[in-house]
């Protein structure tokens, strides 16, 4: 199950200062359920992603990918590029940083 949480109406100053303002909406899209709350909270995942890619958070999703629970976070950086950061929801490890062009056609940077 993909639980999609859309973070909207985020004030640039608040995000850059470490604060988060937004409205969350849930949307179920997949049959596989996330049965337990992840170890890493969404706020923690957003902070980790924003450390990796400073900017304005547009969207954050909690989903499963090949049996692993991850956060997928979209951020607009200072250059105006929309970046996608994937965070392991159990360990907080940054799994992927890439330029997001809608259909994942951007440059990928896998974390080792």
N, C-alpha and C positions, 0 to 999 in steps of 0.2 A: 504494500500500500504506500503510495506516495502521499504524504501529508504535506501539502504545500502551504507554506505560511508566507504571505506576501507582506513585506514591510513597506508601507507607503508613507508619503508625506513626511519624509525625513529632512530635518533642517540641517543644512551643511555644517553650520557652526557646532551643533550638538554632536554630530557624528565625529567630526574632526577633534572635538574635545573629549571624546570617549563616551558621550551620552547617546542614547538611542530613543528616538521618538517614532511611533508608527502605529499602524493599525494592522492586526493580523487576521487573516481569513483562512479557514481550512477548506481543502478540496481533496476528496478521495479519488484516486485515478487507477490504482492497481489492486490486485486481489490479495497480494501477500501483505499481511498486517505487521505493523511494528507494534509488538506486544508489550514491550517494556520501555520506560522512559530511558533515554540514553544517558550515559555518564556525564557527557559534556552537554551543558544547556545551550539553547540557541543563542542566548546573549554571549556566552563564552565563545562559541564558534564564530559569531560575528566579530568579536574583539580579536580573535586569532587571525581571521581573514583580513580584517582592517589593518592589522600589524603587517601582514604580508603584502597587501595592496592598499595603501592609504587612499581614501576617497569617500564617496557617498554610497552607502548601501542602498541598492534598489530592491533586492528580493533575497529571501532566504527560504530554502526548502529542506525539509527532513525527508529522506527517502532511502530505499534500499537499492543497492547496486551489487548484483552477484552475491547476495546474502550478507553484505556488509552495510550497516546503517551509516549513512553519510549526511552531512549538510552540504548543500550546494548554494553558494552565496554569490550574488552578482553585485559588482561594485563599479562605479564610474570613477576612474582615477583623475589626477590633476591634468592630464593631457586630453581628457574627454573620451578615453577609450573605455568600453564596457568590458570588464574582466570577470571571469568566473573562477572561484576558488572552491575546491572540494576539501572538506574537513572530515576525518574519521570521527564519528559521534561517540565512540567509546574511548579513544586515546587522545583526541585533539590534534592528531598528526595532520599536517597539510599534505594532501594526496596529489593535488593538481592545481596548477595556476595556468590559465590560458585566456587569450583574448576571445571574448564571446561575440560571435557574429550571428547569433540566432540559431544556427543549425550546427554549431560546434565545428566551424570551418577555420577557426583562428589558429594562431600559433600556440602550441602546447608546451608546457614546461612541467614535466613530471618530477615530483620530489622523490629523492632516494632515501 
